[in-house]
């Protein structure tokens, strides 16, 4: 019988499977693709922060420095799946995604390193979208047709769910609040090379 710890979906890894690999000292490279500010709030010890937009832009260069198994991490799995696709296009074969992301990892009772608290992107999207819908709904009482802005936002959220992308989230990730300390490809490559 095989001792492979992979789940039924070979590109997905459950928190308990990853926890066992890390405890056994067979831990793969952990690449966290959230924003630097989200990463700073909480992350798995030993993980590297490579924000999704930076990863997409420099995927070929990163692939040259990731020759062992890699586990991609985000808040809930969506951005990590996009990172998996980008790195697979660059020819990196040993990719897995942490199923359920940091949220599932934390819920499973696995340990995290904590820093300064920060709202994650999904919460920010809910605040901005809800505020737009609420404000235009109320203002629509006095300005006919303004409520349609809320309808447009709702349509955008439906599109985001269907395509598993979020334009509002991508825009919010570029704000100074989410950028945190500037992450450059040179810093990422240097830290990857520095791992023993």
N, C-alpha and C positions, 0 to 999 in steps of 0.2 A: 504494500500500500504506500502511496506517495506521501511524503511529509510536507508537501506544498501547502502553505497556509492561505492560499488565494481563495477568495469566495467564489460563488457560482459565476459571477461576472468577473472575468480575469483582470479587468482594468479598474476594478473597485476594491477597496480595502476597508474593512470595518474598523472602528476605533479599537475594539478588542484585539483584532489581528495585528494592527500597527503597534499597539501597546506591547504585545508579546514579542514582536520583532525588536522593538527598542529595548525591552528588558533583557532579551537574550544577547544583546550586543550585536545583532545582525541588522541594525537599523539602516534603512535606505536614506538617501538624501531627502530632506524635507524642504520643499519649496512652497512658501506661503505667498500667494499671489494677491493678497488683499492690499489696500493702500498702506503706506508707511504708518499713518496714524492708527489704523485698525490693528496693525501688527504690534505697534508699541503698546496698545491697550492690553492685549493678551496674545500669547503665541505658545506653541509647543517648543520646549527647550531643544536647542540644537537646530532649529529650522532657520532657513534663509529667507529674507524678504525680497522677492522679485515681483514688484507690482505688475499686474496683467498687461498694462499698456507698454511697459518697458520690456517685458518678456516677449510680447508680440513683435515689437520693433527689432529686437536683437536675438530672435530665436535661434538663428543659425550659429551665432557666436556662443550662445549658452549651450547649445547642443554639443559643441566641441569640448565643453568642460563638464559634461554630465554623462560619464560613461558607465556608471553603475545604476542600480535601480533608483528611480525617483518617485516620490509620492508628492502629489500636488494638493495644496490645501487652500481653502478659502473659508468664508463664513458658513455656507451651507452646501457647497458642491458645484454650483453653477459656473462661477468664474474659473474654478479649477478644471472643469470639463472643457472650457474654452481654451485654457492654457494647454491642456492635454492635446487638443486638436492642433494648436499652433506648433507645439514641439514635435508632434508626430509628423507634420508636414516638413519639418526640418530634418527628419530622419532619425529621431531619437526613439528607440524601440522599447525601452524598459520603463514605461510610464504607468502610474496608477494614481487614482484619485481617492482621497480620504472621503468615504461615503458619509454624507451629512456634514462634512466640514468640522470647523472648530465647535459649532453648536452641538453636534453629536458627540464629539470628543469630550467636551465638558459635561454633557448629560450622562455620559458613560462613567463619569467619575475619574477620568484621566487627568493628570496634572497639567497645569498651565503656568507659564511665567506671566506675571501681571505688571503693568506699568500704569501710566496715567490714563484714567477713564476717558473714553471717547465714543461717540455715537457711531455705530456701524452704518454703512451706506444704505442698507435696506430700511433702517429706521429713519434715516434722513429723507429717503424717497417718500416714505409714508407721510412724513411731516409736510414736505413741500407739496406733494400731490393733494393731500387733504386740505391744506391751507388754501391752495388755488381753488379747489372745488367749493369749499366753504365761502371764501370771499366772493367768488363770481356768482355763487348761488344767491347770496344775500344782496349783492350789488345788482343782480339781475332783476330784482324787484323794482328798482328805480331806473335801470337802463335796459330796455328791451333787447333781448338777444345775447346779453353778456353771459348768461348761463351756459351758452354753447361752448365757452372756453372750458368749463368743467366737463362737458361731454367729450371734448377733444382730449383732455387729460385722461379721462376714463378709457377712451379708445387706445391711447398710448399705453396704458397699463395692461389692457387686454393683449395688445400686440407684444408687449414685453414678456408676458406669461407664455404666449404661444411660441415665440422665437427664442425664449430663454436669454434675451438680451434686454438691456434697459438703458435707453438713451439718456434719461434723466439721471440715472446712477453714474453713467460715464461722464456726464457734464459735472455732476457734484464731485466726482473723484478728482477733478482738476482744481477744485477750490483750495486755497491755502490751508484751510482747516483739515482737509483730508490728505494733503501732500506730506505733511510732517517733515522730518529731515529728508533732504534731497537724496535720492538713491540714484547712483549712476551705474552704468554697465561696468565701468572699470572697478568700482567698489565691489560689485557683486562677484565679478570674475576673481578678483583678488581674494575675497573671502572663501570662494569655492576652492581655489588653489591651495589656500592655507589649511584646509581640513586634512587631518592625517588619515 
